[in-house]
Amino acid sequence: MVPAVCAQAQNAPRDAAVTAPLPAAPVNVRAQPLASGAVTHQVQLPTEPGQAAVTVRSIQPDSVVGNYRIDFDALDVDGDGFISREEAQANPALADEFNALDSARRGRLTREQLAGWLR
């Protein structure tokens, strides 16, 4: 949080909301317009009289876009037969999924673990 926002939050009454601008989204975060996709859940949050209504929705995207194909040999920069967490950073989609693919928690991926990702 921004220091000024932290100070506001610390000095605000416990049930008062603090408003701050949202930070810019990281470059690897994908966005889609809220008008597309199917609403899977929706809830109206209670507000005080005179305050704006707040609705929170989760939306299932229409499609998933990503680079889900890799060239194993190109990513295996050190040629050890594995893709390390550091080497995976060259492919944002693979970097995002690294922990899910590294089920043994060894910090490296084999060709077998990436069978669905390889060209």
Sine and cosine of phi, psi and omega as CSV:
sin_phi,cos_phi,sin_psi,cos_psi,sin_omega,cos_omega
0.00,0.00,0.44,-0.90,0.08,-1.00
-0.94,0.34,0.67,-0.74,-0.05,-1.00
-0.79,0.62,-0.67,0.74,-0.01,-1.00
-0.89,0.45,-0.62,0.79,0.02,-1.00
-0.93,0.38,-0.63,0.78,0.04,-1.00
-0.87,0.49,-0.68,0.73,0.00,-1.00
-0.90,0.43,-0.65,0.76,0.04,-1.00
-0.88,0.47,-0.69,0.72,-0.03,-1.00
-0.90,0.43,-0.61,0.79,-0.01,-1.00
-0.94,0.34,-0.55,0.83,-0.05,-1.00
-1.00,0.00,-0.20,0.98,-0.05,-1.00
-0.97,0.25,0.51,-0.86,0.12,-0.99
-0.85,0.53,0.46,-0.89,-0.11,-0.99
-0.82,0.57,-0.59,0.81,-0.07,-1.00
-0.98,-0.20,0.18,0.98,0.05,-1.00
-1.00,0.04,0.62,-0.78,0.02,-1.00
-1.00,0.09,0.55,-0.84,0.07,-1.00
-0.93,-0.37,0.77,-0.63,0.00,-1.00
-0.96,-0.27,0.75,-0.66,0.04,-1.00
-0.57,-0.82,0.51,-0.86,0.04,-1.00
-0.90,0.43,0.55,-0.83,0.05,-1.00
-0.95,0.31,0.62,-0.78,0.07,-1.00
-0.95,0.32,0.34,-0.94,0.05,-1.00
-0.89,0.46,0.62,-0.78,0.00,-1.00
-0.95,0.32,0.60,-0.80,0.07,-1.00
-0.86,0.51,0.45,-0.90,-0.08,-1.00
-0.89,0.45,-0.44,0.90,-0.03,-1.00
-1.00,0.04,0.05,1.00,0.06,-1.00
-1.00,0.04,0.81,-0.59,-0.01,-1.00
-1.00,-0.04,0.59,-0.81,-0.02,-1.00
-0.80,-0.60,0.43,-0.90,0.10,-1.00
-0.64,-0.77,0.45,-0.89,0.03,-1.00
-0.89,0.45,0.59,-0.81,-0.01,-1.00
-0.92,0.38,-0.29,0.96,-0.01,-1.00
-0.97,0.22,-0.22,0.97,0.00,-1.00
-0.95,-0.31,0.42,-0.91,-0.03,-1.00
1.00,-0.10,0.20,-0.98,-0.03,-1.00
-0.98,-0.21,0.74,-0.67,0.07,-1.00
-0.95,0.30,0.86,-0.50,-0.02,-1.00
-0.99,-0.12,-0.50,0.87,0.04,-1.00
-0.54,-0.84,0.48,-0.88,0.03,-1.00
-0.46,-0.89,0.66,-0.75,0.04,-1.00
-0.61,-0.80,0.64,-0.77,0.08,-1.00
-0.99,-0.14,0.85,-0.52,0.00,-1.00
-0.99,0.13,0.62,-0.78,0.03,-1.00
-0.93,0.37,0.64,-0.77,0.04,-1.00
-0.73,-0.68,0.31,-0.95,0.05,-1.00
-0.96,0.29,0.46,-0.89,0.07,-1.00
-0.82,0.57,0.69,-0.73,0.00,-1.00
1.00,0.01,-0.16,0.99,0.04,-1.00
-1.00,-0.06,0.43,-0.90,0.01,-1.00
-0.91,0.41,0.57,-0.82,0.06,-1.00
-0.93,0.38,0.56,-0.83,0.02,-1.00
-0.83,-0.55,0.86,-0.51,0.05,-1.00
-0.89,-0.46,0.75,-0.66,0.04,-1.00
-0.92,-0.39,0.79,-0.61,-0.01,-1.00
-0.80,-0.60,0.57,-0.82,0.22,-0.98
-0.94,-0.33,0.68,-0.73,-0.10,-0.99
-0.82,-0.57,0.79,-0.62,0.09,-1.00
-0.99,0.17,0.86,-0.51,-0.05,-1.00
-0.90,0.43,0.45,-0.89,0.05,-1.00
-0.92,0.39,-0.57,0.82,0.00,-1.00
-0.46,-0.89,0.31,-0.95,0.06,-1.00
-0.92,-0.39,0.83,-0.56,-0.02,-1.00
-0.92,-0.39,0.78,-0.63,0.03,-1.00
-0.12,-0.99,0.22,-0.98,0.03,-1.00
-1.00,-0.08,1.00,0.05,-0.07,-1.00
-0.99,-0.17,0.44,0.90,0.13,-0.99
-0.79,-0.61,0.70,-0.71,0.00,-1.00
-0.73,-0.68,0.37,-0.93,0.14,-0.99
-0.98,-0.19,0.98,-0.21,-0.10,-0.99
-0.81,0.58,-0.74,0.67,-0.06,-1.00
-0.89,0.45,-0.58,0.82,0.02,-1.00
-0.93,0.36,-0.60,0.80,0.01,-1.00
-0.98,0.21,-0.46,0.89,0.00,-1.00
-0.98,0.18,0.95,0.30,-0.13,-0.99
-0.86,0.50,-0.65,0.76,-0.05,-1.00
-1.00,0.08,-0.06,1.00,0.09,-1.00
0.93,0.37,0.41,0.91,-0.03,-1.00
-1.00,0.05,0.01,1.00,0.01,-1.00
1.00,0.05,0.10,1.00,0.03,-1.00
-0.73,-0.68,0.38,-0.92,0.16,-0.99
-0.95,-0.31,0.90,-0.43,0.00,-1.00
-0.98,0.18,0.20,-0.98,0.07,-1.00
-0.85,0.53,-0.65,0.76,0.01,-1.00
-0.91,0.41,-0.68,0.73,0.01,-1.00
-0.91,0.41,-0.56,0.83,-0.01,-1.00
-0.91,0.41,-0.36,0.93,-0.03,-1.00
-0.89,0.46,-0.32,0.95,0.02,-1.00
-0.94,0.35,-0.29,0.96,0.02,-1.00
-0.84,-0.55,0.97,-0.25,-0.09,-1.00
-0.82,0.57,-0.63,0.77,0.00,-1.00
-0.91,0.42,-0.68,0.73,0.02,-1.00
-0.92,0.40,-0.65,0.76,0.03,-1.00
-0.87,0.49,-0.65,0.76,0.02,-1.00
-0.90,0.43,-0.56,0.83,-0.08,-1.00
-0.99,-0.13,0.03,1.00,-0.14,-0.99
-0.81,0.59,-0.76,0.65,-0.05,-1.00
-0.88,0.47,-0.61,0.79,0.02,-1.00
-0.92,0.39,-0.60,0.80,-0.02,-1.00
-0.98,0.21,-0.53,0.85,-0.02,-1.00
-1.00,0.08,0.91,0.41,-0.09,-1.00
-0.90,0.44,-0.45,0.89,0.02,-1.00
-0.99,0.10,-0.08,1.00,0.02,-1.00
0.82,0.57,0.70,0.72,0.03,-1.00
-1.00,-0.08,-0.17,0.99,-0.01,-1.00
0.99,0.16,0.24,0.97,0.04,-1.00
-0.46,-0.89,0.45,-0.89,-0.04,-1.00
-0.89,-0.46,0.61,-0.79,0.04,-1.00
-0.99,-0.15,0.19,-0.98,0.09,-1.00
-0.86,0.51,-0.61,0.79,-0.01,-1.00
-0.90,0.44,-0.66,0.75,0.02,-1.00
-0.91,0.40,-0.41,0.91,-0.03,-1.00
-0.96,-0.27,0.36,0.93,-0.08,-1.00
-0.79,0.61,-0.66,0.75,-0.02,-1.00
-0.98,0.20,-0.19,0.98,-0.06,-1.00
-0.99,-0.13,-0.34,0.94,-0.14,-0.99
-0.97,0.24,0.50,-0.87,0.08,-1.00
-0.98,0.22,0.00,0.00,0.00,0.00
